[in-house]
């Protein structure tokens, strides 16, 4: 029995999405995007796998 890792499953989903984009004449520039990141910054907020928090710089600016 072969056990698939979450990363292998993720890679298969990415391939399916890219194929669907190509089938519909839509394209992406892979070098323009970050892949497999653990944290994302969005609107002065850091979103991670187990937490959402305000950026440190924003907190310091408010406290000062």
N, C-alpha and C positions, 0 to 999 in steps of 0.2 A: 504494500500500500504506500503510495506516495503522498506525503503531507505537504500541502502548499503553504508557504509563508504569506503573511499579509502583504509583504512587498511584491511577491510574485503575482498575487491577486490584483494589487494596485497597478502593476505594470500592464497586465492584461486589459484592465479597464481603460488605461491611457491609450493603448493601441486601438481599442474599439472606438474611442472618441475621435482619435486622429483619422481613422479610416472613414468614419461617418462624415467628418468635416470634408475630407477629400472627395467623397462621393457626391457631396452637395456643393462642390466648387468653392469651398471655404478653406482658407489657409491661415496658418499661424506661423510666426517666426519663433522657433524654439529657443533661440539664443536671447530672445527678449524677455523670457520668463524664467522664474526660479522654480525648480522642480524638487519635490521631496523635502520641503522645509518643515521644521518643527514649530517655528514661531513666525507670526505674520504681524507687521505693523499696519494699523488701519485707523485713520482719524485720531492720531495721538494715543492710541490704545494698542497694547501688545496682546495678541491672542495666541495662546499656547494650548497644548493638548489637555492640560488640567487646570488652566487658569486664564483669566482675563484681567489685565491690570493696566493702569495708566502709566505712560512712559515716565521714567525717573526725572527727566528734565522738566516736564510739566509740573510734577509735584514740587520740585525745588523752586520753580518760578512762582508758584502759588504761596509757598511758605515764606519766601523772601519779601 
